[in-house]
Amino acid sequence: MAPYYFGNKALVTTAKLLLLLTVVTLTARELSAAGYGDEAMKARHETWMAAEKAHRYEVFNANAHLVDRSNADGGRKYRLATNQFADMTSDEFMCMHTGFKPLSSSSGVNKLPGFNYENFTLSEDDQHAFDWRQQGAVTGVKNQGTCGCCWAFSAVAAVEGINQIVTGRLLSLSEQQLLDCSIDGRTNSCKRGGNMNNAFRYIINNGGITTYGFQNVPADETSLVMAVANQLVSVGIDASSQNFHMYSGGIMTADACGPTVKLDHAMTVIGYGTANDETLYWPLKNQWGVKWSIGGFMMLERGTNACGIAMAASYPIP
Ligand SMILES: *[C@@H]1O[C@H](CO)[C@@H](O)[C@H](O)[C@H]1NC(C)=O
């Protein structure tokens, strides 16, 4: 009985295997016919690319018109260019390259009350302009890539700055650590964006260079000048306008921002300045790489709270 049984089982197994082989062969042949062969897949990819290219062309066309119209307007203090972001819609750009989340509550752990620089008076030399780049407190422009982590770069730039001011050493610090180890993964992350104050908090709690706390700057540009004269300041900003994405130099004025200011991006204020024609501006460090604008920095009009620059400003206290 036993040999017969095993023989039978072997027979059944062989039959099953044959059936399976047939099915597999048929499936492969069928799939190949349906388009999984190299040639068919290439054709399918070409069709896909043609559709994507047509869509990108439409977006580029609209953006190129926007750039040319703006540059043809002799009254504008800033210039735009069909740069590497010129085939992206504003929404696509905002999803990929910004990531600032305003905090609803003004209180919070490690946030110190008051404003340390409220009684500060600018020296005669520093009345019109000051730039932390000239003091060696600004590291090279970085690139946040396709990650909503502007908040990490802005916070790190402010911490790199205060570290240089206090110790005299300019160290490039890690945004990646903030991304990996953020205290609140739900609100501070690559996908969902975050806030610089949470980043300062993380650095403080983990014995980083900033061990004391951070303060918010009162929401006016006079206070912001006082703070910036003392150290680099992290700011939330409305960068939703395509003018921002395709900015290529000059002083960006308030008309280039959205009609209603909604803080959605973070940058670092690295000084304040006055142009030859007396236009006041903020030099800002961004993190969209060095190909954006001129070397990755920008100038934004000062004195009109352009793009909400003074609305969510904060700095770490060493
Ligand atoms: C600023 O000056 C006022 C009045 O003298 C004083 O009460 C306040 O503590 C000062 N603020 C700081 C941060 O030193």
The ligand as an SDF file (V2000), in Angstrom:
LIG
                    3D

 14 14  0  0  0  0  0  0  0  0999 V2000
   14.7630   97.2740   29.2400 C   0  0  0  0  0  0  0  0  0  0  0  0
   14.6660   98.4400   29.9980 O   0  0  0  0  0  0  0  0  0  0  0  0
   13.6060   98.4180   30.9340 C   0  0  0  0  0  0  0  0  0  0  0  0
   13.5470   99.7800   31.6090 C   0  0  0  0  0  0  0  0  0  0  0  0
   14.7840  100.1350   32.1390 O   0  0  0  0  0  0  0  0  0  0  0  0
   13.8290   97.3000   31.9370 C   0  0  0  0  0  0  0  0  0  0  0  0
   12.7600   97.2370   32.8450 O   0  0  0  0  0  0  0  0  0  0  0  0
   13.9350   95.9880   31.1780 C   0  0  0  0  0  0  0  0  0  0  0  0
   14.2400   94.9270   32.0620 O   0  0  0  0  0  0  0  0  0  0  0  0
   14.9970   96.0590   30.0980 C   0  0  0  0  0  0  0  0  0  0  0  0
   14.9630   94.8360   29.3180 N   0  0  0  0  0  0  0  0  0  0  0  0
   16.0130   94.0240   29.1520 C   0  0  0  0  0  0  0  0  0  0  0  0
   15.8000   92.8120   28.3420 C   0  0  0  0  0  0  0  0  0  0  0  0
   17.0920   94.2340   29.6700 O   0  0  0  0  0  0  0  0  0  0  0  0
  1  2  1  0
  1 10  1  0
  2  3  1  0
  3  4  1  0
  3  6  1  0
  4  5  1  0
  6  7  1  0
  6  8  1  0
  8  9  1  0
  8 10  1  0
 10 11  1  0
 11 12  1  0
 12 13  1  0
 12 14  2  0
M  END
$$$$
